Amino acid sequence: MAGPTSAPFVKAFACAAIVLIAAVAGAFVTWRTYPTHVGLEFAGELLVVVAAPAAVVGFFARRSAKAWPLWQFVAFYIVALTVSGFVQIASRVVRLQ
């Protein structure tokens, strides 16, 4: 069942694209060059970390009975991205032990 929100996945993945561009730009500024081995691994993990919350937010917006304004997409995406980041950090901690 599709909800009244128009193009929920497009709006959610637009939030993800903005975060991805900002993170890659930050990596370029920090590293000054793009290291191949570490950079490709980083890019793959970063893509998953920003895309998974966008898919979840798009799903919830699509299933909602009310139309979501843009600020609600951004707020829910930030919460989902934070949870995704914590899960990523926790998985690294568990891997190190």
Secondary structure, DSSP 8 states (H G I E B T S, - for coil): ---SSSSHHHHHHHHHHHHHHHHHHHHHHHHSS--HHHHHHHHHHHHHHHHHHHHHHHHHHHH-SS---HHHHHHHHHHHHHHHHHHHHHHHHHHH-
